[in-house]
Amino acid sequence: MLPRWAVAVLACVIAAFGVGIGIGVASSHNNSGSRPTPPPKTVAPVAKAPAPAESDAYKNIAPAPVEATAAPGTPFVLDASTTVAYPSSSSAAKDVADYLATLFRPATGFALHTTVGAGSSGIRLALTAPDPQLGAEGYELQVTSRQVTISAPTSAGLFYGVQTLRQLLPTAIDATAKQPYNAWPITEGKVLDAARFGYRGAGLDVTRHFFTVAQVERYIDEISRYKIDYLHLHLSDDQGWRIAINGWPKLTTVGAATQVGGGTGGFYTQDEYRQLVAFAQSRYITLIPEIDVPGHVTAALASYPQLGCTGKPTQVFTGIDVGFSSLCAAKPDTTRFLHDVFTQLAALTPGPYVAIGGDEAKATSAADYARVVTEAAGDVRSAGKIPWGWQEITAAPVGTPSVAAYWDTGPAPASVPRAAAAGTHLVLMPANHAYLDQKYSGATTLGLDWAGFVDVKDSYDWDPASYVPGVASTSVLGVEGDLWTETITSAADIDYMVFPRLPAIAELGWSAPATHDWDAFRLRLAAQSPRWKAAGIGFYASPEVPWPHGN
Ligand code: TNX
């Protein structure tokens, strides 16, 4: 019997010489000398050709897996008859199977039915016993001519295996519309993979410019390709308050009304926030909500002037300066405000962390700073969550467990290694490597440049585990790439600043140090760009990367 791959190729040949050819192979038949007749524009392409195989797919996986080996042999072929099997015992595995089918449906046009069981063909998801080599998020992926098997001890591992499988398929799989292919080959081979750090974050500032639920969901979808597992949402700042808090209606009627430059702002209702939480969960991403105190609070003060020390009315700020506003520490209103805000955020958030901000509080005395930060951290802890704050919180007695986010470009203040030694965990996002709002070069029109220009190599070439002198690698939870949005106003702007730098940060978070190699990374990154193009992600074509389409 012919293997299915050969059947698919035969079908293509018959189609080419018989009823016509698909758009995907049309150009190779045009060298007969006569002028080719262009295909009629209104007729949809006939699905008769196999998609071109990805020859180097196993070398090009990003973030780099622990091991990936292609085997010479007959490829597996995804076609209209492929089913996706999942174990009966796990509704989470079923959800991953459904996700996989939904992911590959638009480009293939195949039904990709999901089914309980193991089977001996098609795509199979399998849950296995715990395996120290794979940890909580690792997986194994095996492709033979008959079957694709993703096996993992957890459904998270299955999800990450799906993201890798996506990159083994022809790049057209990322197209949002049906492609003219009836067969999608996947080279035989094997991947073994595990996460280096448990925290691989992406930050999005929805205050300086507001982004709708749909825009944030798009961002979540994009970052999930690269095995990011935390989304840190900056929900309040001088320029806007972006989440409804029961009992404090003016935070949104007044505090959410505008944004940088004076345009209409916006906010999420608590139901919309829950929707974001659920969407992120479906992509194995945990939300971390941030309300920034005691500085960065003009929107809160404009809504409730009694939270400030003067009590004087103020306007929401539409500029981009920082460090001039402060909550008043010693007021019962402030205490009630902090308690309501952080208790409600904690109740809305299934993840372990709630962020209290704490950065750049230049208009707050050290004593007031310590008081507000410890109160906020206490509220978060009483609600069963771990307080997450910017590195400045290490100067206050926040206690443990706690997380400090290191953003500095210079030497760390002594409070950082001291807090780490006392049990505070660190997430690293040094601005000169991981701030995705910094310009790539002097020619970048979007973005700021206070931390210098940050091109892809800057984002990639540093080691989170040894970055802060005096901080043990065991204190490092992971990394985060942060997109601040003073100059960012659209989904297209987000794409341009995030790609290709966030995949670099994601690789630092996911991949084993032994795989760290800029020259290899830039090649793998280059191989991603046809996928971004297919998906409609407009990226920055950095001159540091040998893109297949040129720079
Ligand atoms: C610093 S450092 C900020 C943000 C700005 C960003 C602009 C820190 C935690 N905060 O408030 O948006 O720079 O690049």
Residues whose N, C-alpha, C, O or C-beta is under 5 A from the ligand:
A	BS01	TNX	D359 W390 W407 D437 L448 W484
